[in-house]
Amino acid sequence: MSGKKLRQFISECRRVLKVTRKPTREELALLIKVTGAGISLLGLIGFTLTMLSLIIQRIV
């Protein structure tokens, strides 16, 4: 990275950090719920596909 690009990157990082804030308890709780639901959904899809694959292999 050149000096100009590095300074621009640092400037952009500072700007982002100035507008960020700590989430409230409610926001954090919602984020945890949504993340947990997403992980559970992906696990369920993976489990279902694995079971279908095993059933199809036994039939064939």
The 8 nearest C-alpha neighbors of each residue, nearest first, counted from 0:
[[1, 5, 4, 2, 3, 6, 8, 7],
 [0, 2, 4, 3, 5, 6, 7, 8],
 [1, 3, 5, 4, 6, 0, 7, 8],
 [4, 2, 6, 5, 1, 7, 0, 8],
 [5, 3, 7, 1, 6, 2, 8, 0],
 [4, 6, 8, 2, 7, 3, 1, 0],
 [7, 5, 9, 3, 8, 4, 10, 2],
 [6, 8, 10, 4, 5, 9, 3, 11],
 [9, 7, 5, 11, 10, 6, 4, 12],
 [10, 8, 12, 6, 11, 7, 5, 13],
 [9, 11, 7, 13, 8, 12, 6, 14],
 [12, 10, 14, 8, 13, 9, 7, 15],
 [13, 11, 9, 15, 14, 10, 16, 8],
 [14, 12, 16, 10, 11, 15, 17, 9],
 [13, 15, 11, 17, 12, 16, 10, 18],
 [16, 14, 12, 13, 17, 18, 11, 19],
 [15, 17, 13, 19, 14, 18, 12, 20],
 [16, 18, 14, 15, 19, 13, 20, 12],
 [19, 17, 15, 16, 20, 14, 13, 21],
 [20, 18, 16, 17, 15, 21, 14, 22],
 [19, 21, 22, 18, 17, 16, 23, 15],
 [20, 22, 23, 19, 27, 24, 26, 18],
 [23, 21, 26, 27, 20, 24, 25, 19],
 [22, 24, 26, 25, 27, 21, 28, 20],
 [25, 23, 27, 26, 28, 22, 29, 21],
 [24, 26, 28, 23, 27, 29, 22, 30],
 [27, 25, 29, 23, 28, 24, 22, 30],
 [26, 28, 30, 24, 25, 29, 22, 23],
 [29, 27, 25, 31, 30, 26, 24, 32],
 [30, 28, 32, 26, 27, 31, 33, 25],
 [29, 31, 27, 33, 28, 32, 34, 26],
 [30, 32, 34, 28, 29, 33, 35, 27],
 [33, 31, 29, 35, 30, 34, 36, 28],
 [32, 34, 36, 30, 35, 31, 29, 37],
 [35, 33, 37, 31, 36, 32, 30, 38],
 [36, 34, 32, 38, 37, 33, 31, 39],
 [35, 37, 39, 33, 34, 38, 40, 32],
 [38, 36, 40, 34, 39, 35, 33, 41],
 [37, 39, 35, 41, 40, 36, 42, 34],
 [40, 38, 42, 36, 37, 41, 35, 43],
 [39, 41, 43, 37, 42, 38, 36, 44],
 [40, 42, 44, 38, 43, 39, 45, 37],
 [43, 41, 39, 45, 40, 44, 46, 38],
 [42, 44, 46, 40, 41, 45, 47, 39],
 [43, 45, 41, 47, 42, 46, 48, 40],
 [44, 46, 42, 48, 43, 47, 49, 41],
 [47, 45, 43, 49, 44, 48, 42, 50],
 [48, 46, 44, 50, 49, 45, 43, 51],
 [47, 49, 51, 45, 50, 46, 52, 44],
 [48, 50, 52, 46, 47, 51, 45, 53],
 [51, 49, 53, 47, 52, 48, 46, 54],
 [52, 50, 48, 54, 53, 49, 55, 47],
 [51, 53, 49, 55, 50, 54, 48, 56],
 [54, 52, 50, 56, 51, 55, 49, 57],
 [53, 55, 51, 57, 56, 52, 50, 58],
 [54, 56, 58, 52, 57, 53, 51, 59],
 [57, 55, 53, 59, 54, 58, 52, 51],
 [58, 56, 54, 55, 59, 53, 52, 51],
 [59, 57, 55, 56, 54, 53, 52, 51],
 [58, 56, 57, 55, 54, 53, 52, 51]]
